[in-house]
Amino acid sequence: MFPDLPRKNNRREQKIDGKVAKWFEKNHPLSVLLEVKMKGGKLADHQRKLLDKVATTGKFSYKFPDGGRRTPLDIIVAKNIDAVLCVCTEDGKCECTINNNHVINIKV
């Protein structure tokens, strides 16, 4: 189970989540399902359930909604992926839990 988190703050997350994604793209050997929270943010139940499922199975699929707007594609199916939850401070120090059991510290 991923660690419990305090309340969320999406604006602060928006400033750092892209940097965390780029770090994993450059440095992590596998693809990741990534959730970034600022210290003090809250992980929603549906997010926790998805991270737990991917941590167990290593698989993820998602159908993008067809809401009459432009979508990048229809469906994504991924295998051999890690579930990652990163809790970051505003200065870019992040503690990332991988597949519920391995913790790394990164700086973005």
Short mmCIF file of the C-alpha atoms (twelve columns), coordinates in Angstrom:
data_MODEL
# 
_entry.id   MODEL 
# 
loop_
_atom_site.group_PDB 
_atom_site.id 
_atom_site.type_symbol 
_atom_site.label_atom_id 
_atom_site.label_alt_id 
_atom_site.label_comp_id 
_atom_site.label_asym_id 
_atom_site.label_seq_id 
_atom_site.Cartn_x 
_atom_site.Cartn_y 
_atom_site.Cartn_z 
_atom_site.pdbx_PDB_model_num 
ATOM 1   C CA . MET A 1   0.000   0.000  0.000   1 
ATOM 2   C CA . PHE A 2   1.287   3.457  -0.878  1 
ATOM 3   C CA . PRO A 3   1.796   5.929  1.980   1 
ATOM 4   C CA . ASP A 4   -1.072  8.134  3.146   1 
ATOM 5   C CA . LEU A 5   -0.803  11.764 2.149   1 
ATOM 6   C CA . PRO A 6   -2.232  14.980 3.568   1 
ATOM 7   C CA . ARG A 7   -4.454  17.370 1.518   1 
ATOM 8   C CA . LYS A 8   -3.694  18.176 -2.143  1 
ATOM 9   C CA . ASN A 9   -2.688  21.370 -3.905  1 
ATOM 10  C CA . ASN A 10  -2.998  20.962 -7.683  1 
ATOM 11  C CA . ARG A 11  -1.412  24.272 -8.685  1 
ATOM 12  C CA . ARG A 12  1.862   23.393 -7.009  1 
ATOM 13  C CA . GLU A 13  1.725   19.918 -8.569  1 
ATOM 14  C CA . GLN A 14  1.381   21.416 -12.046 1 
ATOM 15  C CA . LYS A 15  4.696   23.209 -11.616 1 
ATOM 16  C CA . ILE A 16  6.623   20.023 -10.890 1 
ATOM 17  C CA . ASP A 17  4.868   16.971 -12.366 1 
ATOM 18  C CA . GLY A 18  6.293   17.494 -15.862 1 
ATOM 19  C CA . LYS A 19  9.812   17.682 -14.424 1 
ATOM 20  C CA . VAL A 20  9.271   14.448 -12.503 1 
ATOM 21  C CA . ALA A 21  7.955   12.762 -15.665 1 
ATOM 22  C CA . LYS A 22  11.038  13.873 -17.607 1 
ATOM 23  C CA . TRP A 23  13.292  12.520 -14.844 1 
ATOM 24  C CA . PHE A 24  11.658  9.086  -15.094 1 
ATOM 25  C CA . GLU A 25  11.730  9.160  -18.887 1 
ATOM 26  C CA . LYS A 26  15.472  9.817  -18.804 1 
ATOM 27  C CA . ASN A 27  16.553  7.724  -15.786 1 
ATOM 28  C CA . HIS A 28  14.130  4.853  -15.129 1 
ATOM 29  C CA . PRO A 29  14.550  1.598  -17.099 1 
ATOM 30  C CA . LEU A 30  10.801  0.851  -17.445 1 
ATOM 31  C CA . SER A 31  7.725   2.812  -18.351 1 
ATOM 32  C CA . VAL A 32  5.807   4.191  -15.390 1 
ATOM 33  C CA . LEU A 33  2.310   5.010  -14.280 1 
ATOM 34  C CA . LEU A 34  3.152   8.176  -12.374 1 
ATOM 35  C CA . GLU A 35  1.240   10.131 -9.748  1 
ATOM 36  C CA . VAL A 36  2.908   13.269 -8.392  1 
ATOM 37  C CA . LYS A 37  1.741   14.895 -5.176  1 
ATOM 38  C CA . MET A 38  3.142   17.871 -3.370  1 
ATOM 39  C CA . LYS A 39  3.982   17.336 0.274   1 
ATOM 40  C CA . GLY A 40  0.666   18.051 1.949   1 
ATOM 41  C CA . GLY A 41  -1.349  16.706 -1.027  1 
ATOM 42  C CA . LYS A 42  -3.948  13.935 -0.801  1 
ATOM 43  C CA . LEU A 43  -4.093  10.782 -2.874  1 
ATOM 44  C CA . ALA A 44  -7.684  10.038 -3.930  1 
ATOM 45  C CA . ASP A 45  -9.087  6.529  -3.446  1 
ATOM 46  C CA . HIS A 46  -9.359  5.878  -7.197  1 
ATOM 47  C CA . GLN A 47  -5.707  6.913  -7.639  1 
ATOM 48  C CA . ARG A 48  -4.567  4.605  -4.844  1 
ATOM 49  C CA . LYS A 49  -6.560  1.689  -6.299  1 
ATOM 50  C CA . LEU A 50  -5.056  2.182  -9.760  1 
ATOM 51  C CA . LEU A 51  -1.500  2.462  -8.415  1 
ATOM 52  C CA . ASP A 52  -2.021  -0.691 -6.343  1 
ATOM 53  C CA . LYS A 53  -3.423  -2.594 -9.344  1 
ATOM 54  C CA . VAL A 54  -0.524  -1.610 -11.601 1 
ATOM 55  C CA . ALA A 55  2.005   -2.358 -8.841  1 
ATOM 56  C CA . THR A 56  0.556   -5.879 -8.657  1 
ATOM 57  C CA . THR A 57  0.014   -6.631 -12.354 1 
ATOM 58  C CA . GLY A 58  2.512   -4.411 -14.190 1 
ATOM 59  C CA . LYS A 59  -0.247  -3.614 -16.708 1 
ATOM 60  C CA . PHE A 60  -2.418  -0.621 -17.531 1 
ATOM 61  C CA . SER A 61  -5.007  0.218  -20.176 1 
ATOM 62  C CA . TYR A 62  -7.096  3.339  -20.638 1 
ATOM 63  C CA . LYS A 63  -9.793  4.328  -23.126 1 
ATOM 64  C CA . PHE A 64  -9.750  8.056  -23.758 1 
ATOM 65  C CA . PRO A 65  -13.249 9.577  -23.675 1 
ATOM 66  C CA . ASP A 66  -14.866 10.346 -27.026 1 
ATOM 67  C CA . GLY A 67  -16.431 13.622 -26.003 1 
ATOM 68  C CA . GLY A 68  -16.486 15.392 -29.360 1 
ATOM 69  C CA . ARG A 69  -13.141 17.002 -28.738 1 
ATOM 70  C CA . ARG A 70  -9.718  16.185 -30.066 1 
ATOM 71  C CA . THR A 71  -8.051  13.319 -28.233 1 
ATOM 72  C CA . PRO A 72  -4.483  12.145 -28.827 1 
ATOM 73  C CA . LEU A 73  -5.597  8.546  -29.487 1 
ATOM 74  C CA . ASP A 74  -8.301  6.024  -28.631 1 
ATOM 75  C CA . ILE A 75  -6.714  3.605  -26.176 1 
ATOM 76  C CA . ILE A 76  -3.379  3.051  -24.468 1 
ATOM 77  C CA . VAL A 77  -2.282  -0.432 -23.358 1 
ATOM 78  C CA . ALA A 78  0.966   -0.761 -21.421 1 
ATOM 79  C CA . LYS A 79  2.783   -3.802 -20.046 1 
ATOM 80  C CA . ASN A 80  5.837   -4.176 -17.820 1 
ATOM 81  C CA . ILE A 81  5.295   -0.825 -16.152 1 
ATOM 82  C CA . ASP A 82  6.021   0.366  -12.664 1 
ATOM 83  C CA . ALA A 83  3.497   2.199  -10.491 1 
ATOM 84  C CA . VAL A 84  5.182   5.271  -9.007  1 
ATOM 85  C CA . LEU A 85  3.946   7.722  -6.405  1 
ATOM 86  C CA . CYS A 86  6.198   10.739 -5.889  1 
ATOM 87  C CA . VAL A 87  5.721   13.167 -3.005  1 
ATOM 88  C CA . CYS A 88  7.643   16.364 -3.702  1 
ATOM 89  C CA . THR A 89  8.575   19.574 -1.948  1 
ATOM 90  C CA . GLU A 90  8.455   22.923 -3.724  1 
ATOM 91  C CA . ASP A 91  12.242  22.917 -4.102  1 
ATOM 92  C CA . GLY A 92  12.037  19.759 -6.262  1 
ATOM 93  C CA . LYS A 93  13.071  17.103 -3.762  1 
ATOM 94  C CA . CYS A 94  10.886  14.039 -4.279  1 
ATOM 95  C CA . GLU A 95  10.483  10.748 -2.458  1 
ATOM 96  C CA . CYS A 96  9.162   8.227  -4.960  1 
ATOM 97  C CA . THR A 97  7.640   4.874  -3.994  1 
ATOM 98  C CA . ILE A 98  7.885   2.302  -6.779  1 
ATOM 99  C CA . ASN A 99  5.440   -0.635 -6.825  1 
ATOM 100 C CA . ASN A 100 4.558   -0.142 -3.155  1 
ATOM 101 C CA . ASN A 101 7.915   -1.402 -1.941  1 
ATOM 102 C CA . HIS A 102 10.955  0.464  -3.219  1 
ATOM 103 C CA . VAL A 103 11.672  4.105  -2.357  1 
ATOM 104 C CA . ILE A 104 14.051  6.402  -4.223  1 
ATOM 105 C CA . ASN A 105 14.838  10.066 -3.671  1 
ATOM 106 C CA . ILE A 106 15.218  12.321 -6.699  1 
ATOM 107 C CA . LYS A 107 15.800  16.024 -7.293  1 
ATOM 108 C CA . VAL A 108 14.131  17.743 -10.251 1 
# 
